[in-house]
Amino acid sequence: MPETYIRIAELCRKYKITVTDLCKICQIPRASLSDYKMGRIKTLSALTLSKISDHFGVTVEYLLTGQESAPSDESLKVALFGGGVEVTDEMWNEVKRYAQYIKERENEN
């Protein structure tokens, strides 16, 4: 059984849904996951993987490899500030200090 299928099935168990339920929710043909599980097809389409990853809030990379790479500083800056602002080192360091403060505060509780 492919590792990717195993990860999908584990996510289904974690979120207490069946693979059939997942297929209905994501509008994926159930046969495509069955064929993949049984080895009748070797890969799932990018669209299928994207729908599954979106549903579970994981990356396609996680489905394929079991690992998520850490986001780059640049992608975090865009997520936090939007794309139209130049983020200075001072601004970025302030964000990191605030995140550290929140982390320490939560660890105290």
N, C-alpha and C positions, 0 to 999 in steps of 0.2 A: 504494500500500500504506500503511495507517495507521501513523503513527509508533509508536503503542503496540504494534502487532504487531512492528514492527522491533525495539523494545526487548526484547520477549519472545524473539524469535528470537536476538538478541545474547546474552541471558542463557543461553539454551539452549546456544549455541556455547561460551560461557565455561565452562559446567559440563559440557560434553561430553555433552549429551543431545539427542535430537531433539525437535521439537515434539510428535510423536506420543507419545514417552516421557513428556513433561511431562503430556500429557493423561491418560495412563494413571495416572501417579503421583498427580495431583490429582483424578482421577475427573471429568474434564471431557470432554464429548463432543468428539471431534476435529472434527466438522463445524462446531461453533461457531467454532473458531479459523479453519478454512478459509473459512467464510462471511464472517468478519470480514476476513480477509486479502484476499479477492476483492471486498469491498465489497457483498456481498449483505445483510449486516447492518451497521448503522452504529456500534453500541456492543457492548461485552461487559458482561455483568451484573456487578453489584457482587460477587456471590458468586464468580464466575469470577475476577475481578481479585483478590479477597481470597485465594483459594486459590493463585493464581500468586505473588502477592507474599509470602505466608507461606512458600511453598516456597523461594523464592530469598532470603528475608531482606531484602526491600526493601519500601518502602511502596507503596501503591496510587498515591499521588501521583507517585512515581518512574515507575511504569509509564505513567501518563497524561501526564506533563509532561517526564520526563527529569531532573527536579530533586527533591532532597529538602530540605525546609526544616529548619533547625536546630531541635532540640527546645527548648522554653522552659525557663527555670530551674525553674519550678514542676513541670513533668513530670519533670525530672531529679531534683528533690528527692523526689518521690513514689517514683521508681524506686530511689533510693538508700536512703531512710529509711523507706519505707512511708507509708501515708496517715495513720497515727495519731499522728505526732510533729510538733510545731511546730519547724521548722528555723530556728534563729536566724541572724542575719547572721554571727555568730562561727563557728558550725558550718559554714555554707556557705563562708565564706572559707577555713576549714581544709581542706575538701574540695578547693577549687580550688588551694590551695597544694600539697597532696599530689599532685594530678594534674600540676601543673607540674613538681614534683620528679621524678616518674616519667618524664615526657616528656624532661626534660633528661638524666636518667640513661640513657635509651635512646638518645638522640642521641650520647652520649659513646661508646657501644659500637659 
